Amino acid sequence: MKVLVLYTTVDGNTEAVGEAIAERLGADVSKIVRVSKIRGFGIDKIRAWFEVKFNRRPGIFPFKHDPRDYDLIFIGTPVWYDSYSPVYNTLFEVIKIYDRKIAIFSTGETDSQKALDKFSKKLKDSVILGRYHCIEPIWEDDEADTKKILDEASDWAEGVAKEAEKMIEEEEFERRKTIYKF
Ligand SMILES: Cc1cc2nc3c(=O)[nH]c(=O)nc-3n(C[C@H](O)[C@H](O)[C@H](O)COP(=O)(O)O)c2cc1C
């Protein structure tokens, strides 16, 4: 089974989760990088608010892997004003992701799941096998706490991957049954 982890990040929290998941699953990983840099503080927060509010599509650089080549795609986002990162407005405009097995994850300041709710709606043409949210792992005071959060996220991802594998086996079985009928 081919697994891809896609994520975007400003300060590194979502990146830490995405990289931990990719490492645990031995998955390919693509980071989505904005063309116009944005920081997570000061006047840029107002810019970010506008982008979210008006569903802007900020430019992104081409990334390494095409999600359509993968059986299972993990997609990670920082929470921005209770929503997902606007880079996904651009990404999903450029590449239509549908009929894929997907799992979504987010990192935020609070434990609110609102961004994941919106993300699920945006990805409604795919099968969403799981969702996971955690609070800013890299800003834990204790390294052990950071590790615990990343381990928990990786455990979740492993469970999702097992489920996806089982589904693919069942789908293949059904496909063969159909072929034998002809
Ligand atoms: C522009 C902006 C808006 C944010 N809005 C929220 C929010 O609505 N809810 C929340 O829990 N955290 C919010 N945060 C905090 C980030 O979601 C959190 O720090 C996240 O882990 C950042 O991910 P990153 O380090 O991968 O960029 C916001 C941060 C920024 C920069």
The ligand as an ORCA input file, in Angstrom:
! r2SCAN-3c Opt
* xyz 0 1
  C      -3.192     32.917     11.937
  C      -3.384     31.932     13.054
  C      -4.661     31.602     13.474
  C      -4.847     30.653     14.486
  N      -6.116     30.301     14.869
  C      -6.300     29.326     15.808
  C      -7.618     28.905     16.167
  O      -8.616     29.395     15.677
  N      -7.719     27.913     17.088
  C      -6.630     27.327     17.667
  O      -6.793     26.405     18.483
  N      -5.367     27.695     17.336
  C      -5.179     28.697     16.423
  N      -3.906     29.079     16.069
  C      -2.751     28.375     16.668
  C      -2.208     27.321     15.694
  O      -3.246     26.510     15.189
  C      -1.206     26.378     16.395
  O      -0.167     27.134     16.931
  C      -0.688     25.348     15.404
  O      -0.092     24.285     16.126
  C       0.322     25.949     14.460
  O       0.781     24.963     13.566
  P       2.194     25.100     12.862
  O       3.227     25.241     13.976
  O       2.356     23.837     12.112
  O       2.142     26.305     11.991
  C      -3.712     30.035     15.090
  C      -2.432     30.411     14.681
  C      -2.266     31.327     13.660
  C      -0.873     31.682     13.203
*
